[in-house]
Amino acid sequence: MANTSDISRGMIINLDGSLYNVVEFGENKTARAAAKVWAKLKGVDNNRSIEKTWNSGDTIFPVRVEKRYYQFLYKDDTGYNFMDNETFEQPAIKGDVLGEKAPFLKEGMEVKLTFYNGAPLDVEIPSSVDLKVVEAETAIRGDTATGVTKKVKTETGLEVSCPQFVKVGDTIRVNTETGDYVTRV
């Protein structure tokens, strides 16, 4: 057990039987009332985003989790297979744990997996990833004045809107938080 003064970004807490990751937090002090601590929380096991407010000094229940670096190996019918960089264990993780992050995984990529009681909870991937373009629409000549974009398909199956000059064989950098094109590499 801890109290609200111990809250920090990235902490995982148990709130009403569900696990939440602290995304952002702060404190509101007023002249007459007691201080309040607020936090933006993202559900680890239910994918919900909520905001919670506590009185200063209230009890919170942080959860002890294990975070380790793993290398993504491949995807098959058992799930996404990773390898621990220290012990060389190779757990297979179901796609529902990865959620929206699955299309950004590239073979050989190093990620940080979070485990709670031996079960995988979350995966942290880099903020951007370089992916090779395998399919692209053809550019229309002369259609460059308005910043027109086209859809391209990457090696992982992710579809991204890119500028007209991107073609098959190019490598592009994609923001993993938004899924947007950043630059051609």
N, C-alpha and C positions, 0 to 999 in steps of 0.2 A: 504494500500500500504506500501511496505517496499523497502529497497534496498539490494544489494547483500551482504552487511556486516551483514545482519540479517539472512542469510541462515543458516540452521542447519539440521543435520541428523534427519530424521523422519518427517520433515516439509512437508506439502502438499501444492503444488502451482498450480495455474491455468496458463497454458501455451498454447496459441493458442486455447482456448476453451476446453481443456482436462485437467484432474487432474493428477498430477504426484507426487509421493512420492520421496523425496530426500534420496537416498541410501548412497551416498558418495559425498564429495565436497572438494575443495581445491582452492588455489590461486597460480597463477604463476606471479612472479615479474621479470622483466628484467630491465637492466640498462637504456635503451633508451625508451622503450615503456611503455604505461600505464599498470597497473596491470590488469590481467584477472582473473575472477572467473569461475571455471568449476564445473559441477555437473553431477553425474550419476543419472538418473531419471528412476523410474519404474512407468508405467502407472497404475493408480488406476482403472479407468473406461474403459481402452482399453488393458491392459496387455502388452503394448509395453515397451521396455527398450531403452532409448536414452541417449546421452550425449549432454550437452548444455554448451556453453561458453558465458559469459557476460563480458562487460567492468566493472571494479570496480566502484561501485556507481550506476549502472543501476537499474531501478525499476523492482521489481518482485511483483507478486500478490499472497501472501499466502492466503490459504483458512481456514476458521475457521471450525474445525470439533470437534465432540464430541466423546471421547473414554471412554467406560465403560466396566466393567467386567460383563460377562454373563456366565451362566452355560449351557452347551449343554445338552438337555433333550433327544430328540429322532428325528428320521427322519420319515416322512410320505409323503403322496401324495401332501401336501401343501408346503413341503420343509423341511429345517432343523429348528427345534424348539429350541429356547434358552430361558433362564429365567434371567431377570435382578436380580442381587443379592441384590439390595437395594429396588426397587419398586415392584418386583415380576411380572413385565410385561413379557409377553411371545410372542415375535415376531417370525414369521416364515420367514426364509430367503431362497431364491431360490439358487439352486446349482451352478448357474453360478457366483454368488458373491464369493463363496468359492473356486471354481476352483479346483486346484490340492491339496488343503488342506483338502478336504472333506473325503478322505479315512483315514485320521489320527484322525478324531473326534471319541471320545469314550464317551459313556454316562457318565455324571457326571463331565466331563472335564471342567475346567475353562479357558475361552478364553477372549480376549479383542476385542470387536467389535468397528469399526469406523463408525460413522454416519455423513452424510452431508445433511443438510436440511431434516432431518428425514428419509432419505433413507440409508440403509446399503451400505458401500463402500468396506470394507475390514475386514478380521478377522486375528488376531495375535494368533498363537498357540504356545505352548511350543516348545523348540528346539528339544526335543526328547519325545517320548511317549512309554509306555509299553503296548504291545498287546499280547493277548493269541493266540497261534498257533492252528488252527482248522483242517488244512489239511497239510500233509507233505509227500513228496516222501520217499520211504524207502531207507536207506543208503546201499551202496554197500560195503560189507566187504573187507577190504584190500585197499580200494581206499582213503587213507588218506595222502599219501606222497606229493601230488601236490596241496593241498589246494582246493580241489574240493568243489563246492557249489551246493545247490539244492534249488528249489523253494518251499516256504511254503506259505500258505494262512492264514491270520489272522482273528480275529473275526469281523473286519470291512470290510473284503473283499479285503484288500490290499495284493498284492503278493510281497514277499521279497526274495532275494537270501541270503541264510544262509549257515553256515558250515554244514557238514554231520551229526554232533551229535545232532542237533536240531530235536525234535520230537513233535508229537501231544500232547498238554497239557502243553508244555513249555510256559513261558512268555519271550518275547524278547523285547529289547529296539531298537527302530527304529529312526534314524535321520529324522526329518520332513522336513529339507531343501533339502536333497539329496534322501531320501527314502531308505537309506542303513541300513543294519543290524549293530548294535553297539555291543551288548553283550546279553548274556542270563541272565535273572534276576532270 
